[in-house]
């Protein structure tokens, strides 16, 4: 199994428009972050987690030519705003049209139907995205073309739910502030944990580095990577030195073999 981190930045990305802080002005490529997204290649399948506004750029940069499914963590635009670009995968083998399967909870699915209503119209115009929605409950394991996916339920804030995903020895969690009761057990035995940590200081709707570290210590993966990082995390080169052994700051384009 191979994991590629397509984007590791928060909702505004890094650099932030108009910001002149040292991180946003950094020439270190590791400080340049697209919106958070990841790709799992396993058993000959290609599965992407989240398709935000940078989806097209991420697919081109990673040279993705075939896509089997997209797993959505929640409905926020930095995780769903690029779904129109699945059209490229629909028609790459034209005249054969290949719909893209999207897995999401009911709440996220309702948002997709609203925001991309033209993709679900009775009389579609030519070239709209061909999408097949699959509703998940955020708790029960499900199958994606023969690959078992275990959802991990949590809260982004009091108002918003979020879903993480486990595939084999890998677990991927972004935009979490809390884990739902009992969900930590689903993470037992993972070798690689990718988990959000917006910054070192606490935040109302995202794990801080310390909060992410509390989860990591309990799960005890072989390796942990922090993602969904804001410019407030500091420079990659210096902030990485502040992390415990076995924990690293993720960066765009990082690939991990599991």
QUIWOPE-V724227 format. One line per field, one symbol per residue. phi: phi as a letter, one per 30 degrees, with the letter a starting at -180 (. if undefined). burial: b if it has 24 or more other C-alpha atoms within 12 Angstrom, else e. Layout:
phi = ???
burial = ???
This chain:
phi = .bccddabcddcibddeidbddddcdcdedccbdddabbccbhiccbccibddceeddddddhdcbbcabccdacdddbbdcdeddedddcdceddccdcdbcadedddddddddbeddcddcdddjddcbccbdccibdebcchjcdccdbdabdadcbdbbcbcbiccbbbbidcbcdeideddcdidcbbcbdadadddbdbbeddddddddddddiddbbbcbhccdddjdedcdddddddibbddbdidcbcb
burial = ebbbbbbbbbbbbbbbeeeeeebbeeeeebbbbbbbbbbbbbeebbbbbbbbbbbbebbeebebebbbbbbbbbbbbbbbbbbbbbbbbbeeeeeeeebbbbbbbbbbbeebbeebeebeeeeeeeebbbbbbbbbebbebbebeeeebbbbbbbbeeeebbbbbbbbbbbbbbbbbbbbeebbebbbebbbbbbbbbbbeebebbbbbbbbbebbeebbbebbbbbbbbbbbbbbeebbeebeeebbbbbbbbebee
